Amino acid sequence: MITVGVEEEYLLVDPYSGLPVPLVEDVRRTAGLGPLAERAEVQDELLQAQVEVATPVCSSLEEVGGHLLRLRHAVASAAEANGCRIAATGAAPVRGTGPVPVTPNPRYLRMVGEARQLVDEHLISGMHVHAAVPDPETGVAVLNRIRGWLPTLLAMSANSPLWDAQDTGFASWRTIVFGRWPVSGPPPRFEGIGDYEQRLEALVASGVIADRGQVYWQARLSDRYPTVEVRCLDVQLRADDAVMFAGIVRALVATAIADEKAGLPLPRYAPELLQAANWHAARHGLNGTLVDPHGRSRSSGDVLCSLLGHISAALEDAGDLRQVSALVHRLLREGTPADRQRRALAEDGMPGVIGLVTDAAAAG
C-alpha cells in the first residue's frame, strides 16, 4: 500500500476585517503546547501571516482525514486564543496597504532581497500531497506519467478567485501569483533520474534560484522524503475534499507505477500545450472545458469521469473507490470552492467570504 501525507497552508486573518495578521509565532507556540498538536506538525511559512500543518505518514484516507481535522482544530483554537482566525483560502481575499513581515529565517530573508514584490504578494496557500515511491527512478517515471493530469487537479481544487476585495476572473489566482517565480508550473518530461538531477543542478548553478527548494514545479521529487510531491492544489475549504485529493494523487501514482511496470507507452504532452491547459484550468476551474491529458478540449465533467476511469483500479485496490467517487460527484454537483466563494460574495459581500473561509477552516 502506498503511504501518503498532506501539508496544508492557511492564512492568519483578523476575524472582522479579514486582513492578514503577522501572528504565526504566537499561534505556533500556542498550538505546540496544546494537547492536539506536536510542534513539528505546525510550521511557519514565508510570511508571518501564514501557517502550515503537516500530517504524519498515513496508510489510509481515514488516517489522513483524522489528522487533518485534528490539526485544523488545533491551529484554529490557537489562532482564536491569539485574537485571529485561520482562513482556508488559496489567496488572501483582502490585503492591507503595507507588506506583511517576512518570517526571519536566512532563506526567507534572502528571497526578499531577490524578489521583494513577489514576496510581498505571496499571500497564497496551497496543499501538497506526498505519495511514496520505491526509488527515485520510479519517482521520475511517475512524474512523466501524471503531469498531463495536473491541470485537471488544479481545476478541481480551485479556491482563490478573490484578491484585493475583487473577483480576479480566475478560479485559482494563487496559480497565477505562484507562476511568477522563475521555476514553476507543470514539470517538464525527463529522460530518467540522471536527467532530473542534472536539470536541478543546472538550475541552482545558474544562480537564478538559490537552492533546490525553489524548484516550484507543480509535481516534483521530495528532497526530504522518498515521495512524489504534488503541489498544484489550492488549499481546500473542507478537510474531506483534501482527503479526496490525497486519494486521487495516491491512485494516480499507483496507476503510473503499474503502467511503467507494464511497459505502456509514455503519454506525449507538448510543454506549451500543458502550460496552456494549466492556465485554462486556473482561469475557469470546472466551469466549462478542460484540456485532457491527450490535449483535447472536453467538458469538465467528461474529463473528471475519465480521471476516475483511469485510476479506478488503483482506488479499488486501496479501498478508496466509493469515498473518492462520492466526493468527486459532490464536487461536480456543488462546484469548486472558488464557486462557493463567489456565491458568498454575491450574497453577503466580503464579510460573507471571510466568514466562509474562516468558518470552514475551523470546522474542518
C-alpha positions, 0 to 999 in steps of 0.5 A: 500500500502506498503511504501518503501525507498532506501539508496544508497552508492557511492564512492568519486573518483578523476575524472582522476585517479579514486582513492578514495578521503577522501572528504565526509565532504566537499561534505556533507556540500556542498550538505546540503546547496544546494537547492536539498538536506536536510542534513539528506538525505546525510550521511557519511559512514565508510570511508571518501571516501564514501557517502550515500543518503537516500530517504524519505518514498515513496508510489510509484516507481515514488516517489522513482525514483524522489528522487533518481535522485534528490539526485544523482544530488545533491551529484554529483554537490557537489562532482564536486564543491569539485574537485571529482566525485561520482562513482556508483560502488559496489567496488572501481575499483582502490585503492591507496597504503595507507588506506583511513581515517576512518570517526571519529565517536566512532563506526567507530573508534572502528571497526578499532581497531577490524578489521583494514584490513577489514576496510581498504578494505571496499571500497564497496557500496551497496543499501538497500531497506526498505519495511514496515511491520505491526509488527515485527512478520510479519517482521520475517515471511517475512524474512523466506519467501524471503531469498531463493530469495536473491541470485537471487537479488544479481545476478541481481544487480551485479556491482563490478567485478573490484578491484585493476585495475583487473577483480576479476572473480566475478560479485559482489566482494563487496559480497565477501569483505562484507562476511568477517565480522563475521555476514553476508550473507543470514539470517538464518530461525527463529522460530518467533520474540522471536527467532530473538531477542534472536539470536541478543542478543546472538550475541552482548553478545558474544562480537564478534560484538559490537552492533546490527548494525553489524548484516550484514545479507543480509535481516534483521529487521530495528532497526530504522524503522518498515521495512524489510531491504534488503541489498544484492544489489550492488549499481546500475549504473542507478537510474531506475534499483534501482527503479526496485529493490525497486519494486521487494523487495516491491512485494516480501514482499507483496507476503510473507505477503499474503502467511503467511496470507494464511497459505502456507507452509514455503519454506525449504532452507538448510543454506549451500545450500543458502550460496552456491547459494549466492556465485554462484550468486556473482561469475557469476551474470546472466551469466549462472545458478542460484540456485532457491529458491527450490535449483535447478540449472536453467538458469538465465533467467528461474529463473528471469521469475519465480521471476516475476511469483511469485510476479506478483500479488503483482506488479499488485496490486501496479501498478508496473507490466509493469515498473518492467517487462520492466526493468527486460527484459532490464536487461536480454537483456543488462546484469548486470552492472558488464557486462557493466563494463567489456565491458568498460574495454575491450574497453577503459581500466580503464579510460573507467570504471571510466568514466562509473561509474562516468558518470552514477552516475551523470546522474542518 
